[in-house]
């Protein structure tokens, strides 16, 4: 096994992420801990060599002072060879092993491990989780938290393990020289650690506030850029600028508070670090005058005091960054670790190929409110039936589709597929049975080919192009070219497909649905953005696609659903009429009123009662 793969970079996590710091860190790092502990031991071993270097320096001084210069090299050949081997072999080899551990084993694997676990959990969240936040902010939190966890671990290995080993070794060495010198170092360490504890607790709090403010800027800016056309069409650049500046001002305030604390922290560190060489060298000189320490001991104490003084500044700044990262992790935990609102049961069944029989049984769902959604909703759709849902905005049409896709669970009643409660089947296998084409078409900033292939990733290129032909998309796709010169099916479509017209986006979405070849088809205004000529072509494709499938169609252009097997009229979440087009017209009820009020073939959503 290659050492670069000792940490499994993409191993899945076990269970949901905990919401406390240490438990969350354990969740992120599970499976990597043995390797990380070994890396810490290697770093600590290298730290002990720093103390050994000071000890060797003192030993050489004492040997030199007690030797005859004329015979010094001959009398101490073994010692000098050992000294050379220590500095030229042992120390560089251990340094290389330490560096390789960090840069080859830990560094490249830890970030993917943590980020993949956080991302998988985030992807499992229900739709309201994403509706209630900025997309950019969520993405920022994932990267911020994964990077912060990675930085905390690497700094613990590279700096904290190294420093602790050095300090422990220094205390032991100085105690061996003179107990009083060792105790003085221990007393200095107490002062240093108390200072760190007080200051780093404040760093942690202010870092968390700064991280939240920085993520808010990202969310605000991404939201503006994502909707830049709307910003320009409504001449709202100044308004968006003010909103961004407000977020930036909040960040500036939090960053300034952090910076002031940082300045005081550095001042205190330098002052405390300056005490150490004064204390250790001064006391060593005094004890030398008393005859209790040797000149070599003074050299060793001086070397170790200077090294620790330098190291404390380095370590303290590292600890400050570490606590800043801990603040960012805690901020990320708040956003990213809520439990999934919709989960698969442990014994959930995986559907292979559904017959497409759907049923709503006493369903009520009002989004936790007392208005909207569905109320006492019963609807039986046999396999292969083509049903249209009609009603004014807010009547419950989209809610019925969302419940079928299990984007939400009913507050009362149940929805079934082939007699199985949707809560008893896995979400992934359920959604594989349903192809959707909506008015708000979803496009990735990928190639046209990849966007269609999304319907069935194992499809061949010929199948992709045939689906595009059936959706009347093949011809315009061949004429595409992006800013990097990629053409045809390889051309990228821009974020959310902004480089395409509404009709082109819908035709690619339709091609995706055709390629998916699912037994249930949901059409939500699938042809609303098409011109008359293209609509005729697509309607013909839809007729072929609907053959042998269960279909639920939502349409405001009533002429497009007149030929459906059954039309369901909804009002305030209830079914008030249902039947074929001609029968409903003859009845003279609500559907007949809608038909009469059409303007250019569209149902007027704001039509009066």
C-alpha positions, -999 to +999 in steps of 0.1 A: +000+000+000+014+034-009+021+057+020+000+084+003-031+063+008-026+054+045-054+079+052-086+069+032-093+103+016-130+096+007-141+071+033-178+077+043-186+088+078-206+067+103-239+084+112-247+121+113-221+147+126-223+155+163-229+191+174-202+193+200-166+203+190-146+173+201-172+148+190-175+166+156-137+164+152-138+127+160-165+122+134-145+140+108-113+122+115-125+087+122-104+061+104-074+085+102-066+087+139-039+059+140-020+075+112-024+110+128-011+097+161+020+082+145+026+115+127+024+132+161+049+108+176+073+115+147+069+153+152+075+149+189+106+128+183+120+156+161+112+181+189+133+160+214+162+162+190+161+200+195+168+194+232+194+168+224+212+194+202+214+218+232+226+190+255+253+180+229+265+216+226+270+218+264+287+184+264+312+196+237+319+228+256+327+208+288+349+183+269+367+211+251+375+229+284+388+198+300+409+185+271+444+193+259+440+212+226+469+193+211+452+159+215+416+170+215+406+154+182+425+122+189+412+118+224+376+125+214+373+109+179+344+087+188+325+116+204+331+138+174+321+111+149+289+106+169+283+143+168+287+145+131+264+115+126+238+132+148+237+164+128+244+150+093+224+118+094+200+113+123+186+149+124+181+153+086+166+118+082+141+124+110+133+158+096+127+143+062+104+116+076+085+143+096+081+165+066+070+136+044+044+125+069+028+160+069+031+168+032+025+133+016+004+113+041-016+139+061-019+171+040-033+158+007-057+134+022-072+151+053-090+179+035-108+156+010-117+132+039-133+159+060-149+178+031-164+147+015-180+138+048-194+172+054-206+175+018-224+141+019-243+151+050-252+185+035-264+168+003-287+147+024-306+177+039-342+183+029-351+210+005-361+236+032-325+235+045-314+250+012-344+272+008-336+289+042-300+298+034-278+313+007-262+287-016-229+305-015-230+306+023-235+269+026-207+262+001-185+286+020-192+269+053-183+235+039-150+247+026-143+268+057-150+240+081-131+213+062-101+236+059-102+246+095-104+210+107-074+202+085-054+232+097-061+223+134-049+187+129-018+196+109-008+224+134-013+200+163+010+176+146+036+200+133+037+225+161+020+214+193+035+179+194+069+193+185+067+221+210+054+199+239+082+174+234+107+202+233+094+218+264+092+185+283+127+176+272+140+210+282+125+207+317+141+173+321+175+185+309+175+215+331+164+195+361+194+173+354+217+203+353+202+218+385+168+213+400+164+250+407+170+259+371+144+233+360+119+246+385+124+282+372+116+270+337+085+252+350+074+284+368+078+304+336+058+278+317+029+283+342+028+320+335+030+314+298+002+288+298-021+310+320-016+339+295-024+315+266-055+302+283-070+337+289-061+351+255-069+321+233-104+318+248-111+354+236-095+346+202-118+317+198-149+338+204-139+367+182-127+343+154-161+326+154-178+360+150-154+370+122-160+337+104-198+342+105-194+377+092-171+366+063-195+338+053-224+364+053-205+385+028-200+354+005-237+346+007-247+382-001-223+385-030-232+351-045-269+359-042-264+391-061-242+376-088-265+347-092-294+371-099-274+397-118-299+399-146-327+408-122-304+433-106-298+451-139-334+448-151-346+465-119-318+491-119-309+479-084-271+480-085-270+507-059-293+488-036-272+456-039-241+476-034-255+490-001-264+455+010-229+442+002-213+472+020-235+465+050-222+430+052-186+441+046-190+467+074-201+440+098-171+419+088-148+449+092-161+455+127-155+418+137-121+417+120-110+449+137-120+435+171-100+404+163-070+425+151-069+445+183-069+414+204-042+400+182-020+430+187-022+427+225-016+390+223+016+395+204+028+422+228+022+399+258+040+370+241+071+389+233+073+403+269+069+368+284+093+352+260+119+379+268+119+368+305+131+333+297+167+338+286+172+364+314+159+339+340+177+308+327+211+323+317+212+346+347+205+318+372+229+295+355+256+321+357+249+326+394+250+289+401+282+286+381+298+312+404+287+290+433+304+260+416+272+240+411+270+241+373+296+239+346+303+262+316+288+236+294+256+237+315+255+275+310+259+270+272+232+243+272+208+265+293+215+295+271+209+275+239+177+260+251+164+293+265+169+311+232+154+282+213+123+281+236+120+319+235+119+318+197+097+288+197+071+302+221+064+331+197+061+306+168+039+282+189+018+310+203+010+324+169+002+289+157-021+284+187-038+317+179-044+305+144-055+271+158-080+287+181-092+309+152-098+277+132-116+262+162-139+292+162-146+287+125-153+250+131-178+259+158-194+284+134-196+257+107-210+232+131-239+255+138-248+257+101-238+223+088-248+197+114-286+199+119-300+164+116-317+155+083-354+163+083-361+135+058-344+102+063-347+067+050-359+041+075-333+014+083-355-012+066-365+010+036-371-009+004-353-002-028-376+000-058-361-015-090-388-007-116-422+007-105-455+000-121-463+037-116-495+032-095-499+063-073-522+071-044-528+100-020-547+088+011-561+115+034-531+137+028-527+170+047-497+192+043-496+229+049-458+236+054-463+239+092-487+267+087-525+270+087-529+279+051-519+267+017-508+231+007-533+202+007-562+194+030-579+160+032-565+151-002-575+117-017-564+108-052-559+074-068-539+073-101-537+038-116-506+027-135-505+043-169-532+070-163-525+105-174-537+131-149-537+169-151-538+192-120-555+225-125-561+254-102-552+289-093-518+297-076-517+283-041-544+256-049-519+228-040-507+215-074-470+219-067-474+206-032-489+174-045-459+169-068-434+178-040-450+151-018-448+126-046-411+133-049-408+131-011-393+165-008-416+167+022-435+141+042-473+145+048-483+160+081-513+135+079-521+106+057-497+090+033-486+089-004-480+055-019-463+041-051-474+006-060-491+004-026-459+011-007-458+042+016-431+065+002-416+066+037-410+028+034-388+031+003-355+048-002-355+083-015-330+077-042-348+047-056-381+065-055-368+095-075-353+072-100-388+062-109-399+097-116-388+120-145-396+157-141-398+186-165-406+218-147-411+254-157-381+264-136-356+243-155-324+233-137-292+235-157-257+229-145-228+250-157-215+220-176-217+208-212-250+203-230-241+166-232-236+163-194-268+181-187-288+157-207-267+127-195-278+136-160-311+118-168-292+085-170-255+086-164-248+052-180-264+062-214-244+062-246-237+093-266-261+080-293-288+077-268-281+112-255-283+126-290-315+107-298-332+121-267-322+156-278-337+149-313-370+138-297-370+170-276-363+192-307-330+202-291-304+185-313-302+212-340-297+242-317-272+223-295-250+217-326-249+255-330-237+262-294-203+276-287-190+288-253-163+314-244-136+287-244-144+277-280-161+244-270-189+236-295-220+216-299-227+190-272-193+199-255-203+236-251-209+247-215-243+263-207-233+288-181-246+290-145-282+278-144-281+277-182-281+315-186-266+313-221-298+296-234-333+309-240-361+297-218-373+275-246-339+260-251-335+252-214-368+235-214-360+214-244-327+202-228-347+194-196-372+175-217-343+155-234-330+147-199-364+133-189-367+114-222-333+098-215-343+089-180-371+066-192-388+065-159-423+049-153-437+081-138-436+114-156-442+148-140-447+178-163-449+212-146-455+237-174-432+217-195-439+236-227-447+271-213-415+287-227-418+273-262-429+291-293-459+276-312-439+258-338-415+242-313-443+234-290-460+214-316-428+193-321-423+189-284-460+180-278-455+152-303-424+140-284-443+142-252-471+121-265-447+094-274-429+098-240-462+096-221-472+064-238-473+036-212-464+058-183-482+073-154-483+111-160-490+140-137-492+173-156-496+208-142-505+234-169-519+268-170-523+266-208-554+244-206-553+234-242-521+213-235-539+191-210-573+188-227-566+153-240-555+139-206-573+109-192-585+129-162-584+165-151-583+172-113-594+207-103-580+219-070-590+249-049-575+257-015-559+223-012-590+203-020-603+184-050-635+202-061-639+186-096-625+158-117-632+142-150-624+144-187-622+177-205-655+175-223-674+163-192-661+191-171-670+217-197-705+202-199-708+204-161-703+242-162-683+243-130-650+257-120-630+241-148-655+255-173-650+290-158-612+286-162-616+275-198-638+305-205-614+329-189-584+318-208-565+345-225-544+333-254-548+297-242-535+305-206-553+302-174-554+336-157-539+328-123-554+360-107-589+354-121-616+366-098-638+342-079 
